[in-house]
Amino acid sequence: MKSKEEDEMTFWDHLEALRWMLMRCAVVLVALMIAVFLAKEWVFTAIFAPKSSSFFVYHWIDKLGALFYIHSLRIVPFNLNLVNFQLTGQFMTHLSVAFWLGLILSFPYFFYELWRFISPALYASERRPVVWTFMAGAILFFIGVSISYIIIFPVAVHFFYMYQISPDIKNLISLSSYISLFTTTLISIGAVFELPILVYLLSRLGILKRSFMRKYRRHAIVVIFIIAGIITPADPFTMLAVCLPLVLLYEASIYVCKK
């Protein structure tokens, strides 16, 4: 049952609770931004690691290419040299990375604060499913971010850097474009991994049915392969590296969807 305190809370009490929740979230975000900002050397060493063929993922891909005689998987040694065209470019990039990584690291706390805000309004029988939903959401987000950093982002960096429409055109990669690809890839893939949670919530509201997702499974897989074909080189390994997690996510979404 709902608590007596919850029954007595007015609209302004809820508004005050929301204000304090947002303030606590802002404090945590700023604290993590400062921590990331101060750890500049470690952070940017990790971020810049995929711009060189010495990155461990490229060694794995190259070994797979040698093992299965797939020429397109062989990694030619390379080192992407970043350039900065603006006077304030490096400092603003430093601030941008601190914000986005601070935001990513803050997500578990945001989920916790959101749970604290809505839990008094829930019945006891409703709280356990909601707790698991928030925990699963945080875990899936970080799984998506990890897969993005370890596989998808390095593959994208290598493909776009090595791609040429003419040998007369040399690729000069700006710092801002590299960081933009990094943050966009991590956050977008992390958000995509929230698909099972979204499907679960929509199914609880009666908007989405398991039968519907099963009916259009083939269509969804075709769309996934089309998207993977657009954003990755046309070789089996890289397409599989992108498609497999997305297909598994779709299957997991079918499983969590109510009948």
C-alpha positions in Angstrom: 0.0 0.0 0.0 1.0 3.6 -0.4 2.5 5.3 2.6 0.5 7.8 4.7 3.2 10.4 3.9 2.5 10.0 0.2 -1.2 10.4 0.7 -0.6 13.7 2.5 1.8 15.1 0.0 0.5 18.1 -1.9 1.3 19.2 -5.5 3.8 21.7 -4.1 5.4 18.9 -1.9 5.9 16.9 -5.1 7.3 19.9 -6.9 9.8 20.5 -4.0 10.9 16.9 -4.1 11.4 17.1 -7.8 13.5 20.3 -7.4 15.8 18.7 -4.8 16.1 15.5 -7.0 17.2 17.6 -10.0 19.6 19.6 -7.8 21.2 16.3 -6.5 21.5 15.0 -10.0 23.2 18.3 -11.1 25.7 18.1 -8.2 26.6 14.5 -9.1 26.9 15.4 -12.8 29.2 18.4 -12.0 31.3 16.3 -9.6 31.9 13.6 -12.2 32.6 16.2 -14.9 35.3 17.6 -12.7 36.7 14.1 -12.0 36.8 13.4 -15.8 38.3 16.8 -16.5 41.1 16.3 -14.0 41.9 12.8 -15.3 42.7 14.3 -18.7 45.8 12.2 -19.5 44.1 8.8 -18.7 40.8 9.7 -20.3 42.2 10.9 -23.6 44.7 8.1 -23.8 41.8 5.7 -23.7 39.7 7.8 -26.2 42.6 8.1 -28.6 43.7 4.4 -28.4 41.5 3.3 -31.4 43.2 5.8 -33.7 46.2 3.6 -34.0 46.5 0.0 -35.4 48.1 -1.0 -32.1 44.7 -1.0 -30.4 43.9 -4.5 -29.2 40.7 -4.8 -31.1 42.6 -4.4 -34.4 44.9 -7.2 -33.4 41.9 -9.5 -32.9 40.4 -8.5 -36.2 43.7 -9.0 -38.1 44.1 -12.5 -36.5 40.6 -13.5 -37.6 41.4 -12.3 -41.1 44.6 -14.3 -41.2 42.9 -17.4 -39.7 40.0 -17.5 -42.1 41.8 -15.9 -45.1 39.5 -12.9 -45.3 41.6 -10.2 -46.9 39.2 -7.4 -45.9 39.8 -8.1 -42.2 43.6 -7.7 -42.4 44.6 -4.5 -40.7 47.2 -2.4 -42.5 49.3 -0.5 -39.9 48.1 3.1 -39.5 48.2 6.0 -37.1 45.5 8.6 -37.4 47.0 12.1 -36.7 44.4 14.5 -35.4 44.5 18.2 -36.1 43.0 21.2 -34.4 41.8 24.2 -36.4 40.6 26.5 -33.7 42.4 28.4 -31.0 40.1 27.2 -28.3 39.4 23.8 -29.9 41.4 21.6 -27.5 40.1 23.3 -24.4 36.5 23.2 -25.6 36.9 19.5 -26.6 38.2 18.8 -23.1 35.1 20.4 -21.6 32.8 18.6 -24.0 34.3 15.2 -23.2 34.1 15.9 -19.5 30.4 16.7 -19.9 29.5 13.7 -22.0 31.5 11.2 -20.0 30.2 12.7 -16.8 26.7 12.3 -18.1 27.3 8.7 -19.0 28.8 7.9 -15.6 25.9 9.7 -13.9 23.2 7.5 -15.4 23.1 4.9 -12.6 22.6 7.7 -10.1 19.9 9.3 -12.2 18.1 6.0 -12.3 18.4 5.8 -8.5 17.0 9.3 -8.0 14.2 8.7 -10.4 13.3 5.5 -8.4 13.4 7.4 -5.1 11.1 10.0 -6.6 8.4 7.6 -7.9 8.7 4.8 -5.3 6.5 6.4 -2.6 3.6 6.5 -5.2 3.8 2.8 -5.8 2.1 -0.1 -4.1 4.4 -2.7 -2.5 3.6 -5.2 -5.2 4.6 -2.7 -7.8 8.0 -1.8 -6.4 10.0 -4.9 -7.1 9.3 -5.0 -10.9 10.1 -1.2 -11.1 13.4 -1.7 -9.2 14.4 -4.5 -11.6 13.4 -2.3 -14.5 15.7 0.6 -13.4 18.6 -1.8 -12.6 18.3 -3.5 -16.0 18.1 -0.1 -17.7 21.3 1.0 -16.2 23.1 -2.3 -16.9 21.9 -2.4 -20.5 23.0 1.1 -21.1 26.6 0.4 -19.9 26.7 -2.8 -21.9 25.8 -0.8 -25.0 28.5 1.8 -24.2 31.1 -0.9 -23.7 30.3 -2.7 -27.0 30.3 0.6 -28.7 33.8 1.5 -27.4 35.4 -1.9 -27.8 33.9 -2.9 -31.2 31.7 -0.4 -33.1 33.7 2.8 -32.6 37.1 1.3 -33.5 35.6 -0.3 -36.6 34.1 3.0 -37.6 37.3 4.9 -37.1 39.3 2.4 -39.2 36.7 2.3 -42.0 36.2 6.0 -42.3 40.0 6.8 -42.0 41.0 4.2 -44.6 38.2 5.0 -47.0 39.2 7.0 -50.1 37.3 8.0 -53.2 40.6 8.9 -54.8 44.3 8.3 -53.8 44.9 12.0 -54.6 42.8 13.0 -51.5 44.4 12.6 -48.1 42.4 12.4 -45.0 43.1 15.0 -42.4 40.9 14.3 -39.4 40.0 17.1 -37.1 39.9 16.6 -33.3 36.3 17.8 -33.2 35.1 15.3 -35.8 36.8 12.4 -34.0 35.4 13.3 -30.6 31.9 13.9 -32.2 32.0 10.4 -33.6 33.1 9.0 -30.2 30.4 10.6 -28.1 27.6 10.1 -30.7 28.5 6.4 -31.1 28.7 5.7 -27.4 25.5 7.5 -26.4 23.4 6.3 -29.4 24.4 2.6 -29.0 23.8 2.9 -25.2 20.4 4.3 -25.9 19.6 1.5 -28.5 20.4 -1.0 -25.7 17.4 0.4 -23.8 15.1 -1.2 -26.4 14.0 -4.1 -24.1 13.1 -1.7 -21.3 11.1 0.5 -23.7 9.3 -2.6 -25.1 8.6 -3.8 -21.6 7.0 -0.5 -20.5 5.0 -0.3 -23.7 3.7 -3.8 -23.2 2.8 -3.0 -19.6 0.7 -0.1 -21.0 -1.0 -2.4 -23.5 0.5 -0.6 -26.5 2.8 -3.4 -27.8 2.1 -7.1 -28.0 4.5 -10.0 -28.3 2.6 -11.4 -31.3 3.2 -8.1 -33.1 7.0 -8.3 -32.5 7.1 -11.9 -33.6 5.1 -11.2 -36.7 7.5 -8.5 -37.8 10.7 -10.2 -36.6 12.0 -10.8 -40.2 11.3 -7.2 -41.2 13.2 -6.0 -38.1 16.2 -8.2 -38.9 16.3 -7.0 -42.5 16.2 -3.4 -41.3 19.1 -4.1 -38.8 21.2 -5.6 -41.6 20.5 -2.7 -43.9 21.6 -0.2 -41.2 24.7 -2.3 -40.5 25.5 -2.4 -44.2 25.3 1.4 -44.3 27.5 2.2 -41.3 30.1 -0.6 -41.6 32.4 -1.9 -44.4 30.8 -4.7 -46.4 32.6 -7.7 -44.8 31.1 -10.4 -42.7 32.9 -9.8 -39.5 32.1 -6.1 -39.0 28.5 -6.5 -40.1 28.1 -9.4 -37.7 29.7 -7.3 -34.9 27.0 -4.7 -35.3 24.1 -6.9 -36.2 24.4 -9.6 -33.6 23.9 -7.4 -30.5 21.0 -5.7 -32.2 19.3 -8.9 -33.2 19.8 -10.3 -29.6 18.3 -7.1 -28.3 15.2 -7.6 -30.4 14.9 -11.2 -29.3 15.3 -10.1 -25.7 12.6 -7.5 -26.3 10.2 -10.2 -27.5 10.9 -12.2 -24.4 10.2 -9.3 -22.0 7.1 -8.2 -23.9 3.8 -9.3 -22.3 1.5 -11.6 -24.3 
